[in-house]
Amino acid sequence: KDKGDKEKSGEGKAADSLQRLYSNIILAGGGSEIKGLGEALEARLNKIKPASVAQATVVINPKGRASANLAWGGACIAASVECHRELFLTREDWLPPGGA
């Protein structure tokens, strides 16, 4: 079979990654308890999201855990799990083209 049948194109993979990114935003830590922050962030993201993204979703303090420690625990888990590395932003990703 054609290799294209087995693998998504680069654009398809990028669209899938964007959808996963926009649908898995977690606010954690003490600042996440600011009233209305999650709703405001979700509304703003949905205004600026690419057309290929169906919906931005923001989750605040999942599972009702102590928010003061949740950011630290989440960062520890994210840093140790290889499968999420494709979603990490590098310095080059963050800087504008030609930026220093």
Backbone as a chain_set.jsonl record, in Angstrom:
{"seq": "KDKGDKEKSGEGKAADSLQRLYSNIILAGGGSEIKGLGEALEARLNKIKPASVAQATVVINPKGRASANLAWGGACIAASVECHRELFLTREDWLPPGGA", "coords": {"N": [[0.821, -1.202, 0.0], [0.228, 2.316, -0.386], [2.448, 4.535, 1.244], [1.377, 6.82, 2.351], [-1.174, 6.052, 3.092], [-0.796, 4.742, 5.489], [0.425, 6.5, 7.256], [-0.14, 9.704, 8.672], [-0.157, 12.882, 7.048], [2.304, 15.517, 7.407], [0.939, 17.908, 7.947], [-1.483, 16.9, 8.91], [-0.666, 15.618, 11.254], [0.241, 17.828, 12.674], [-2.164, 19.242, 13.003], [-3.579, 17.427, 14.61], [-1.947, 17.46, 16.889], [-2.262, 20.141, 17.681], [-5.014, 20.121, 18.279], [-5.044, 18.335, 20.458], [-3.476, 19.802, 22.241], [-4.97, 22.213, 22.639], [-7.246, 21.094, 23.805], [-6.527, 20.132, 26.246], [-5.837, 21.805, 28.476], [-4.683, 22.659, 31.557], [-5.232, 24.353, 34.504], [-3.392, 25.004, 37.316], [-2.281, 25.225, 40.726], [-2.016, 27.929, 43.117], [-2.834, 30.328, 41.853], [-4.75, 29.452, 40.098], [-7.134, 29.547, 41.369], [-8.325, 31.96, 41.087], [-11.244, 33.713, 40.699], [-13.258, 33.124, 37.906], [-11.147, 32.913, 36.12], [-10.563, 30.521, 34.62], [-12.79, 30.304, 32.871], [-12.559, 32.734, 31.487], [-10.054, 32.426, 30.224], [-10.564, 30.176, 28.615], [-12.575, 31.219, 26.918], [-11.122, 33.238, 25.577], [-9.132, 31.702, 24.308], [-10.718, 30.192, 22.577], [-11.509, 32.164, 20.844], [-9.176, 32.782, 19.447], [-8.182, 30.423, 18.426], [-6.925, 28.106, 15.939], [-8.649, 27.274, 12.859], [-8.659, 24.537, 12.518], [-8.942, 23.462, 15.007], [-11.323, 22.154, 17.129], [-12.456, 22.857, 19.691], [-11.401, 24.689, 22.527], [-10.436, 23.624, 25.728], [-10.45, 24.201, 29.143], [-9.35, 23.057, 32.202], [-9.771, 23.276, 35.653], [-7.975, 22.771, 38.574], [-8.053, 19.748, 38.692], [-9.722, 16.854, 39.951], [-10.061, 17.887, 42.484], [-7.813, 18.335, 44.101], [-5.323, 19.625, 46.434], [-4.615, 22.797, 45.519], [-2.261, 24.254, 45.803], [-0.091, 22.508, 45.648], [-0.463, 21.164, 43.32], [0.503, 22.108, 40.803], [3.264, 21.668, 40.98], [3.34, 18.853, 41.27], [2.149, 18.053, 38.829], [3.994, 19.066, 36.983], [6.211, 17.484, 37.598], [5.318, 14.95, 36.802], [4.784, 15.388, 34.051], [7.354, 16.004, 33.14], [8.602, 13.572, 33.382], [7.424, 11.774, 31.659], [7.739, 10.316, 28.605], [6.04, 10.298, 26.302], [4.76, 12.748, 26.105], [6.586, 14.563, 25.262], [6.564, 15.534, 22.65], [4.794, 17.609, 22.753], [6.022, 19.597, 24.159], [7.371, 22.877, 24.262], [10.13, 24.26, 22.672], [12.919, 26.529, 23.024], [13.353, 27.613, 20.513], [10.875, 27.187, 19.32], [9.315, 28.982, 20.741], [10.384, 31.552, 20.316], [10.009, 34.288, 17.995], [10.313, 34.006, 14.382], [13.622, 34.55, 13.384], [14.233, 35.67, 15.779], [16.222, 36.412, 18.705]], "CA": [[0.0, 0.0, 0.0], [0.903, 3.611, -0.385], [2.9, 4.94, 2.57], [0.455, 7.848, 2.814], [-2.321, 5.421, 3.718], [-0.44, 4.285, 6.82], [0.87, 7.612, 8.088], [-0.751, 10.994, 8.381], [0.766, 13.894, 6.52], [2.825, 16.442, 8.407], [-0.134, 18.839, 8.314], [-2.457, 16.164, 9.715], [-0.084, 15.43, 12.58], [0.254, 19.137, 13.335], [-3.544, 19.543, 13.391], [-3.883, 16.552, 15.75], [-1.207, 17.976, 18.049], [-2.929, 21.37, 18.104], [-6.282, 19.761, 18.91], [-4.731, 17.782, 21.786], [-2.978, 20.893, 23.066], [-6.077, 23.097, 22.995], [-8.279, 20.412, 24.576], [-5.94, 19.607, 27.481], [-5.219, 22.895, 29.215], [-4.972, 22.5, 32.981], [-4.77, 25.421, 35.382], [-3.087, 24.438, 38.62], [-1.572, 26.122, 41.623], [-2.84, 28.902, 43.823], [-3.413, 31.292, 40.928], [-5.894, 28.873, 39.376], [-8.342, 29.77, 42.16], [-8.868, 33.292, 40.791], [-12.608, 33.546, 40.207], [-13.512, 33.439, 36.502], [-9.946, 32.784, 35.286], [-10.702, 29.417, 33.67], [-13.784, 30.655, 31.855], [-12.006, 33.813, 30.658], [-8.995, 31.859, 29.39], [-11.205, 29.321, 27.611], [-13.242, 32.091, 25.941], [-10.09, 33.886, 24.752], [-8.514, 30.69, 23.443], [-11.663, 29.823, 21.525], [-11.542, 33.254, 19.869], [-7.945, 32.848, 18.657], [-7.749, 29.085, 17.997], [-6.962, 27.853, 14.5], [-9.879, 26.65, 12.374], [-8.544, 23.083, 12.62], [-9.2, 23.076, 16.393], [-12.762, 22.175, 17.381], [-12.815, 23.55, 20.921], [-10.404, 24.768, 23.593], [-11.001, 23.215, 26.999], [-9.612, 24.516, 30.294], [-9.74, 22.343, 33.418], [-9.192, 23.91, 36.825], [-7.783, 21.937, 39.751], [-8.712, 18.462, 38.492], [-9.873, 15.906, 41.064], [-10.185, 18.594, 43.747], [-6.591, 18.242, 44.919], [-4.814, 20.888, 46.986], [-4.086, 23.524, 44.361], [-0.923, 24.783, 46.045], [0.909, 21.509, 45.277], [-0.832, 20.504, 42.074], [1.383, 22.516, 39.707], [4.535, 20.975, 41.158], [3.127, 17.434, 40.966], [1.918, 17.916, 37.39], [5.259, 19.295, 36.282], [7.047, 16.293, 37.814], [4.796, 13.875, 35.951], [5.001, 15.759, 32.641], [8.787, 15.932, 32.831], [9.087, 12.196, 33.402], [6.703, 10.949, 30.692], [8.288, 10.518, 27.255], [5.045, 10.48, 25.242], [4.325, 14.135, 26.032], [7.696, 15.415, 24.825], [6.227, 16.182, 21.381], [3.989, 18.789, 23.038], [6.851, 20.596, 24.826], [7.873, 23.958, 23.424], [11.547, 24.556, 22.828], [13.219, 27.955, 22.921], [13.183, 27.974, 19.107], [9.42, 27.235, 19.064], [8.744, 30.133, 21.423], [10.853, 32.816, 19.736], [9.547, 34.557, 16.63], [11.347, 33.756, 13.369], [14.687, 35.548, 13.37], [14.434, 36.204, 17.13], [17.514, 36.064, 19.321]], "C": [[0.856, 1.253, 0.0], [1.246, 4.021, 1.041], [1.968, 6.0, 3.167], [-0.783, 7.287, 3.479], [-2.031, 5.06, 5.171], [-0.101, 5.426, 7.774], [0.148, 8.879, 7.681], [0.303, 11.922, 7.809], [1.265, 14.756, 7.668], [1.765, 17.418, 8.882], [-1.168, 18.164, 9.195], [-1.955, 15.941, 11.129], [-0.079, 16.741, 13.355], [-1.151, 19.507, 13.819], [-3.963, 18.698, 14.593], [-3.201, 17.054, 17.012], [-1.852, 19.252, 18.577], [-4.238, 21.064, 18.809], [-6.043, 19.215, 20.311], [-4.273, 18.89, 22.729], [-4.124, 21.781, 23.548], [-7.142, 22.412, 23.851], [-7.767, 19.836, 25.889], [-5.191, 20.681, 28.254], [-5.653, 22.778, 30.673], [-4.388, 23.68, 33.737], [-4.569, 24.819, 36.759], [-2.321, 25.448, 39.44], [-2.521, 27.156, 42.207], [-3.519, 29.904, 42.907], [-4.625, 30.775, 40.176], [-7.209, 29.098, 40.115], [-8.929, 31.166, 41.962], [-10.224, 33.113, 40.114], [-12.735, 33.997, 38.754], [-12.319, 33.25, 35.578], [-10.098, 31.694, 34.226], [-11.652, 29.741, 32.531], [-13.252, 31.734, 30.912], [-10.933, 33.288, 29.71], [-9.59, 31.003, 28.277], [-11.876, 30.163, 26.527], [-12.221, 32.751, 25.016], [-9.428, 32.895, 23.806], [-9.439, 30.296, 22.3], [-11.809, 30.919, 20.47], [-10.328, 33.235, 18.946], [-7.487, 31.502, 18.103], [-7.795, 28.958, 16.481], [-8.271, 27.153, 14.104], [-9.85, 25.129, 12.519], [-8.833, 22.56, 14.025], [-10.681, 23.24, 16.677], [-13.125, 23.049, 18.572], [-11.63, 23.57, 21.875], [-11.093, 24.415, 24.901], [-10.0, 23.488, 28.11], [-10.187, 23.792, 31.509], [-9.025, 23.002, 34.585], [-9.143, 22.906, 37.967], [-8.485, 20.583, 39.628], [-8.671, 17.591, 39.742], [-9.862, 16.577, 42.431], [-8.967, 18.527, 44.656], [-6.169, 19.62, 45.418], [-4.083, 21.652, 45.886], [-2.67, 24.038, 44.574], [0.17, 23.815, 45.598], [0.671, 20.885, 43.915], [0.087, 20.858, 40.913], [2.709, 21.77, 39.784], [4.391, 19.498, 40.787], [2.92, 17.194, 39.481], [3.177, 18.103, 36.584], [6.192, 18.099, 36.421], [6.612, 15.16, 36.895], [5.079, 14.176, 34.489], [6.457, 15.626, 32.246], [9.287, 14.498, 32.732], [8.439, 11.3, 32.347], [7.165, 11.278, 29.274], [7.232, 10.876, 26.216], [4.569, 11.925, 25.106], [5.403, 15.077, 25.502], [7.377, 16.142, 23.514], [5.408, 17.449, 21.585], [4.779, 19.893, 23.732], [7.282, 21.649, 23.813], [9.349, 24.163, 23.716], [11.726, 26.068, 22.748], [12.978, 28.434, 21.49], [11.701, 28.063, 18.733], [8.836, 28.539, 19.584], [9.133, 31.447, 20.765], [10.277, 33.037, 18.349], [10.659, 34.283, 15.631], [12.353, 34.906, 13.336], [14.962, 36.15, 14.736], [15.745, 35.711, 17.723], [17.343, 35.096, 20.459]], "O": [[2.039, 1.234, 0.341], [0.425, 3.871, 1.945], [1.802, 6.051, 4.386], [-1.388, 7.942, 4.329], [-2.941, 5.074, 6.0], [-0.326, 5.313, 8.979], [-0.139, 9.102, 6.505], [1.498, 11.763, 8.057], [0.712, 14.726, 8.767], [1.687, 17.727, 10.071], [-1.681, 18.779, 10.129], [-2.714, 16.057, 12.091], [-0.363, 16.761, 14.553], [-1.309, 20.028, 14.923], [-4.631, 19.2, 15.498], [-3.807, 17.071, 18.084], [-1.977, 19.426, 19.789], [-4.548, 21.679, 19.83], [-6.75, 19.58, 21.249], [-4.653, 18.902, 23.9], [-4.228, 22.067, 24.741], [-7.877, 23.097, 24.562], [-8.499, 19.124, 26.576], [-4.039, 20.485, 28.642], [-6.845, 22.795, 30.98], [-3.197, 23.975, 33.625], [-5.477, 24.194, 37.307], [-1.776, 26.414, 38.905], [-3.688, 27.234, 41.824], [-4.661, 30.292, 43.154], [-5.433, 31.556, 39.674], [-8.281, 28.868, 39.556], [-9.922, 31.516, 42.6], [-10.334, 32.445, 39.085], [-12.363, 35.12, 38.412], [-12.456, 33.411, 34.366], [-9.792, 31.924, 33.056], [-11.351, 29.483, 31.366], [-13.458, 31.67, 29.701], [-10.901, 33.655, 28.536], [-9.167, 31.097, 27.125], [-11.757, 29.851, 25.342], [-12.432, 32.817, 23.805], [-9.19, 33.207, 22.639], [-8.983, 30.09, 21.175], [-12.189, 30.64, 19.333], [-10.432, 33.629, 17.785], [-6.495, 31.448, 17.377], [-8.598, 29.614, 15.817], [-8.915, 26.516, 14.938], [-10.901, 24.499, 12.631], [-8.957, 21.351, 14.22], [-11.24, 24.321, 16.494], [-14.012, 23.896, 18.469], [-10.93, 22.567, 22.013], [-12.213, 24.859, 25.155], [-8.846, 23.065, 28.036], [-11.376, 23.908, 31.802], [-7.822, 23.257, 34.522], [-10.146, 22.269, 38.289], [-9.416, 20.302, 40.383], [-7.694, 17.601, 40.491], [-9.672, 15.901, 43.443], [-9.101, 18.655, 45.874], [-6.603, 20.645, 44.893], [-3.054, 21.2, 45.385], [-1.944, 24.238, 43.6], [1.252, 24.253, 45.206], [1.522, 20.151, 43.411], [0.421, 19.986, 40.111], [3.219, 21.296, 38.769], [5.23, 18.955, 40.069], [3.456, 16.233, 38.929], [3.412, 17.387, 35.61], [6.887, 17.739, 35.471], [7.445, 14.492, 36.284], [5.563, 13.309, 33.762], [6.765, 15.184, 31.139], [10.29, 14.237, 32.069], [8.876, 10.164, 32.164], [6.993, 12.405, 28.808], [7.502, 11.685, 25.328], [4.018, 12.283, 24.065], [5.148, 16.266, 25.316], [7.867, 17.249, 23.29], [5.332, 18.282, 20.683], [4.277, 21.007, 23.884], [7.527, 21.339, 22.647], [9.76, 24.232, 24.874], [10.783, 26.795, 22.438], [12.461, 29.531, 21.278], [11.311, 28.908, 17.927], [7.966, 29.134, 18.948], [8.311, 32.358, 20.662], [10.076, 32.079, 17.602], [11.835, 34.323, 15.994], [11.98, 36.077, 13.269], [15.811, 37.031, 14.867], [16.301, 34.705, 17.28], [18.326, 34.7, 21.086]]}, "num_chains": 1, "name": "protein.A"}
